[in-house]
Amino acid sequence: MLFSIIIPVYNAADHLARCVEAVLSQAAARPAAKTKAAPDESSNAAAGTKPSADIELILVDDGSADGSGELCDRYAAGDDRVKVFHKENGGQASARRVGIFASKGDYICYVDADDTVRPDWLETIAACIRSGNEPDILAFGIAEHTAAGTKEVISDLPEGLYKGVRLRKEVFPFTLSDRRKYFTTQIIYPVAWNKVYRRELLTEHYNRDERIRRGEDTAFVYECLLHAHSLYVTHKVLYDYYRDLPSSISARFGMRLTENDVYLSYYLKSRLAGLGVDRQINDFIMSKIIRSVLWKAANLPPEDAKEELRKELDATKLLRHVTFHGLPFGPSIFLFGLRLRLYGPILDLARIKQGKLRTANTGIDSNNTGSNNVGSNNADTTDTGSNDHEGMAGSRDNYSESPKPKLSFIVPVYRTEKYLPRCIDSILSQTMRELELILIDDGSPDSCPAICDDYAARDSRVRVLHQKNAGVVRARNRGLLAAGGEYVLFIDSDDYVSSYMAETICHAIEKNRCPDLVIFSFDTLYKDHSAETAPIPKAGFYSRGRIEAEILPYFISDRRGKKWWTPGIPTPLFCKAFRKAYLLNHRFTEEKIAVSEDTAQSFECVFFARSLVICPESLYYYDRTNEASVTHRYRADLAGMFAALFSHLEASIGGKNPLIDRQLNDYFAYRVLRAVNIEAEHKKPVLENSIKLQRAFEWSGLLDHVSLSGLPPIAAMLTGMMKARLFLPLLLILRAYNACKKLMAGCRLT
């Protein structure tokens, strides 16, 4: 069993060695192949412990400025189990994301760089996983070290395995708010590092909203808990958490309300909607407000506390996220007073609650330690779940002023200098400013690289990545890995977008519970200045059940129309916004396929989507007037490219559903006939073209992918002629058909 241990590192030079050595010296871990410091077989035997687990330690240097990055490199040079990744400062969630997608383990563990693990940490984890039939999540106890001493924090759940009905009845109803004890009690300590996660769970449910810089563990942990199929709980204490270090978040910021809390509230409400925890989310948001009030009452002079509370509530509008419905009497009183802006009486009530009400001229009891528990047990410390770093460049007190963009626009750039400024301007002039634009210069030989750099110098939202020419697939994938947004859009550099595209898509995402993808219409612009709007299915939110009933039967080939092959879902990537986490699992990597790669990725993403939204608006302008566009370019190797494309589609979505297989066959037949028709339109002697086609089709084996069964009569006849190698009469038929079409079009014009 391979364990991937991820340590985000930010300015942790004083503590990192202690942390890393505690991990690498685990008795149950098989030693490194080349380190001298690793315990050998004899030392393990002497200790009575046989190495039983493989580990990889992933150190993610998040732009440290204190030498932590160099220390990471030294560990990697001395131990082949250690991998190091250096990145720009982006926060703990960003660092963990890098670690997740670099990991190869069956299970993933998080450790903060200023904490340590017990010597039997890995041994106990491995034993619990085996005894729990390899659960999705394993939770264990921690020792919390503060200036007041050390206390052990364990889950309120009894030890053992929770799955199926037991998981639904004994865990889910009490994740965010367990009222069986107190209003703010939580059944599982809401931090990432006292748990071990199955890797497949994390790749789908890691924290996507990197704007959340405090309490991001809460969003991450509870989403994982509510999507896990099994949970194993042990009360054994395996982790040492040092809470009062100067670098901790609570030491720097206290319990103030910021936009971060709005992001966290929105994230919980959108990601966990429909899972039966709406009342818990309401409790959780209200508890954050109450804890902030109590902290101010205990730590600030009365007038300062009142003014700060007013400013924070006015700025964040956090009260909009809370309702009275289902709240107990005490929290309802707090909410009622805050809604009426009775900040002074509410703060006095908070001091009474803490037994600290004093006269205005004597101030607050100087011996008060600022306890922030409202009838809560000590497990309710969600804002101190990340004690290492906040990921801010410059002043750390401004951590809420630079939120991560929700949308990342990715634009591969190659030989489009005439159209590129129009494309970039349309993105940067969006009605919603919070976005990120990533320009990937794919070795363009014209002035495009200079244009990209010029925009990046003028607008901080623009990032430019330069690379040697490698094709659009590699450029898109590089942009995807670099994107910081929760959702990504791929834009062609010779097209442009509507000014309200970002706002419309974000509204659809917020309204519809963060779907895997958003699909919208687009306008195709032609040389004669005409435009055609692409048809799309009925607008609305589609759950997985509705996708299977209403989308999948027609999404590749919709025979309900007049044409025998009409796509039910528009095939280009540019008319879709993808949830980044979802797309990372379904990204297109076949770089040798340079034709219809959009179609292949679109088919796969729609087929596997758990939810999607279709917007009725046309938000994109597809410009067909660019003669240099790939769509206008003649390709002599179409047969080979289509053969590779068909093989990819058969491997990714073929053989899973007879209805899908029939649609794929329609698509294959259509693409083959289109390829032959392109040759028929090419002005070469028809005999030469027929010989070329026969050789290309025989060499590529393209026709082996197409079956005549189920095709409409005309399509079956033409495809049958190809299978019979009758390319010469087929080309003659198609040339005559194309000539008749042009003649009829000319008659209509006159």
PyMOL commands that set and color helices and strands:
alter all, ss='L'
color gray80, all
select helices_A, chain A and resi 16-24+41-46+68-78+92-102+121-131+164-170+172-174+199-205+216-227+249-253+259-271+278-299+302-316+318-321+329-339+343-354+382-384+396-398+420-428+448-458+472-482+501-511+544-551+573-575+580-585+597-608+630-632+638-652+658-681+686-700+702-705+713-723+727-749
alter helices_A, ss='H'
color red, helices_A
select strands_A, chain A and resi 2-9+54-62+82-87+107-110+116-117+137-146+149-153+160-163+195-198+230-242+407-413+435-442+462-467+487-490+496-497+517-525+531-533+540-543+576-579+611-623
alter strands_A, ss='S'
color yellow, strands_A
deselect
rebuild
show_as cartoon
